Amino acid sequence: MADNKRTGLSALADAGNEGEDFSVIDAIGGPRGVIESMLPGVVFVVLFVVTSNLNLTIAVSAILAVLQVIARLIQRQSVMGAVSGLVAVGICLIWAWQTHEARNYYIFGFITNAGYAALLAVSLIARVPGLGLVVEFIRSLPTEHFKAWFNDWMSDKALKRAYMIITGLWVGLFLLRLAVQVPLYLTNHVAALGVARLLMGIPFWALAIWVSYLIIATPMHRHKAVATQNVTRSESGSAAEAVSEPVAGKTGKDSDAS
């Protein structure tokens, strides 16, 4: 069931739908998605702390990540999440293996968090909320009339304000992760870094999505309601014009006959 539901930021695209319940568990991939996301990191930090054998830790973590993808293939389930996780874990493991330092398993996470924070911060400075762009792009893919699509949600002050707030929230999340984890990396506290990474990973992700939903649900619902009303009025106006044309033509003929 969870495979048929939108996850991540895609789940926020449905936030304004009337009568639709929002599930944080579904938004972060369901119970299985949570386990698959956290398991490689848990195995890495626990196995390294227990054995202090980096090569063994890397090998076991890599095998586990591959098995997760194989399991989904055998069960004929969506493998996109598992494959993306495999790629991310693979990059982290290769980095640790090449440098022979367990702490370098977490460098890729620092880079992605810094990159996301920088992009979203720039969008805030430009007054074009980055999360608004992403959510609205998912909600209504602008295959044409990009300017009309962009102006549609940007001109809604309440909706734009909500997007600005959650974009700032996510910038804070990424920066908080860096503020806590980078000092642990620099002081080579691998176990503490691993625990911090786990606690600030899926749990913080789920919290950010939930709070974002609470902030944007109402303005998004109002925006969709106004858009629906405008479409209905436009259709009604077109129908009225279509009816009036034959009447006008008939009146003209009657005048000619008289």
Residue pairs with C-beta under 8 A, 6 or more apart in sequence:
1 30
2 25
2 26
2 29
2 30
2 31
2 32
2 33
3 30
3 77
3 78
5 11
5 23
5 26
5 27
5 30
6 13
6 14
6 26
6 27
7 26
7 27
7 28
7 29
7 30
7 33
7 81
8 27
8 28
8 29
8 209
9 131
9 134
9 135
9 138
9 209
10 138
11 22
11 26
11 27
11 209
11 213
12 27
12 131
12 135
12 209
12 212
12 213
12 216
13 135
13 136
13 138
13 139
14 20
14 22
14 139
15 22
15 213
15 216
15 217
15 220
15 221
16 216
16 217
16 219
16 220
16 221
16 222
16 223
16 224
17 221
17 224
18 221
22 213
22 217
24 206
24 209
24 210
25 31
25 34
25 206
27 206
27 209
27 210
27 213
28 34
28 37
28 202
28 205
28 206
28 209
29 36
29 37
29 81
33 81
34 202
36 68
36 81
36 82
36 85
37 85
37 201
37 202
38 198
38 201
38 202
39 64
39 68
40 61
40 64
40 65
40 85
40 89
41 194
41 197
41 198
41 201
42 198
43 57
43 60
43 61
43 64
44 57
44 58
44 61
44 102
44 105
44 194
45 190
45 191
45 193
45 194
45 195
45 197
45 198
47 53
47 56
47 57
47 60
47 61
48 54
48 57
48 102
48 190
48 194
49 190
49 191
49 194
51 57
54 96
54 97
54 100
54 101
54 102
55 97
57 102
58 93
58 96
58 97
61 89
61 93
62 89
62 90
62 93
65 85
65 86
65 89
65 90
66 86
68 82
68 85
68 86
69 79
69 82
69 83
69 86
72 78
72 79
72 82
73 79
88 108
91 108
92 105
92 106
92 107
92 108
92 109
93 105
95 104
95 105
95 107
95 108
96 102
96 103
96 104
96 105
102 190
103 185
103 188
103 190
103 193
106 181
106 185
106 193
106 194
106 197
107 185
109 177
109 181
109 197
110 178
110 181
110 182
110 185
113 174
113 175
113 177
113 178
114 174
114 178
116 170
116 174
117 171
117 174
117 175
117 178
119 130
120 130
120 131
120 167
120 170
120 171
120 174
121 171
122 130
123 129
123 130
123 133
123 167
124 130
124 164
124 167
124 168
124 171
127 164
128 154
129 160
129 163
129 164
129 166
129 167
130 167
131 163
131 166
131 167
131 170
131 212
132 153
132 154
132 159
132 160
132 163
132 164
132 167
135 163
135 216
136 149
136 153
140 149
142 149
142 150
152 227
153 159
153 160
153 163
153 223
154 160
156 219
156 223
156 226
158 219
158 222
158 223
159 216
159 219
159 220
159 222
159 223
161 219
162 215
162 216
162 219
162 220
163 216
165 215
166 211
166 212
166 215
166 216
169 208
169 211
169 212
169 215
170 208
170 212
173 204
173 208
176 200
176 204
177 200
177 204
180 196
180 200
181 193
181 196
181 197
181 200
184 192
184 193
184 196
185 193
